Amino acid sequence: MTKNLIKILRERGYRLTPQREMILAAIIQAGDHVSAEDVFTKVQEQSSAINIATVYRTLDMLVEEGLACRTDLGIGEYMYATNQHGPHIHLICRKCGYTQDADHSLLKKLEETILSEYDFVADLHHIAIFGLCAGHQLEDEGGQE
């Protein structure tokens, strides 16, 4: 996967420095969501010549090029994942932080509606929806009596 991303970026005119390659490898090896700080910690194990600004610039470039996604999972920092992670929805309880994934196909109708009614192509490949888990729904109902 790292070689695929490197090839794509080179084809798009980006220079792939050893630092960028290490950052790409770190986000890919994470295999899941990873924060910029986590990527920074991982690459620092290999080279102290990489600073956090380089990590953020590289992650931003991957997002801008559509090769990675940036998602706010409600934990106070953005989380990143390559597109190999696949499209999906995170359902996050705003009270306890419980997270579960939902089937991405649920968004198909919304995506089509936004395109047809607003002539807007929505990026709904990786999103977080906040609400209440089953346990906290019951608490809220019980507290309203």
Order of alpha helices (4+ residues) and beta strands (2+ residues): alpha-alpha-beta-alpha-alpha-beta-beta-beta-beta-alpha-beta-alpha
